[in-house]
């Protein structure tokens, strides 16, 4: 995934994120200690990350939730539709026999 999401955050003594602002086009109205460019998967899973030595790192032993792409290309949409059509044709063939 493309890193197109801005993350502004503050942390506690252990590096856990305590305050944040994130989005594709955000303008903070107050100052934050850290800034990162992240992807959608990271944004959805922010509770599983912390800041260590100025870097955003995943907490050990955590599993990230997968994120479905919101916008598929025309080619990807066409492939999905072809698969659905094939499945429907199989069902129709079974019904007709």
Protein Blocks (a to p, Z undefined) as FASTA:
>chain_A
ZZfbccdddddfkopafbdcddfbdcdfbdcfbdcdddfklmmmmmmgcceehiacddeh
iacdddddfbdcfklmmmmmmmmmmmmmmmmmmmmZZ
